[in-house]
Amino acid sequence: MDWKEYKAVVEAMLFAHGEPVSASRMAEILEIDVSLVQQALEKLRDDYDSGDRGLTLLQMEDRWQLATKPRFGEPVRKLLDTRRNTPLSQAALEVLAIIAYNQPVSRSFIEQVRGVDSSSTVSTLMEKGLIEEAGRLDLPGRPVSFRTTDVFLRTFGLESLSQLPSLHEDDLPLEQVADNGGELPDETPAGM
């Protein structure tokens, strides 16, 4: 490999990893001396710093990471906030409820409950980090299953799934019905 290839492979590794990674780890993967990776990183950093580029290469002790140049941080932040903070549609809330109460579930289960194609809704919820793949179910075709994430819990102010409201009124604790004069509580959980 020549220097251009070393720089290119190191850049690709940093881009794909997304988090800080050490030169020694990259050298181990590439099966080359760490000094070669270190030199490639320094040349790559010089390239980013000298050119009119939107990225920079950060060094944090012995780890390296690609990052947005500070002067471009605001537009990038706005783009990411727009994607994350878009309100959830009724369809997204329905899919979230189906997954939260029945997880892990397949896309076909979600679609069977809703009666409509839910592919784009599932993709949107994954992009927002509210759900994730949970492996494959032991069913014909081994479909991918989905479950909620810690982001889901934080978004809806829950410590665990056990705090989800009951689906059936007869699942309510008797004390809660008695404290309400025999009436069912009139509360709707936040975000639902």
Secondary structure, DSSP 8 states (H G I E B T S, - for coil): --HHHHHHHHHHHHHHH-S-EEHHHHHHHHTS-HHHHHHHHHHHHHHHHHTT-SEEEEEETTEEEEEE-GGGHHHHHHHHHHHHHS---HHHHHHHHHHHHH-SEEHHHHHHHHSS--HHHHHHHHHTTSEEEEEE-SSTT--EEEEE-HHHHHHTT-SSGGGS--SSGGGS-HHHHHHTTTS------TT-
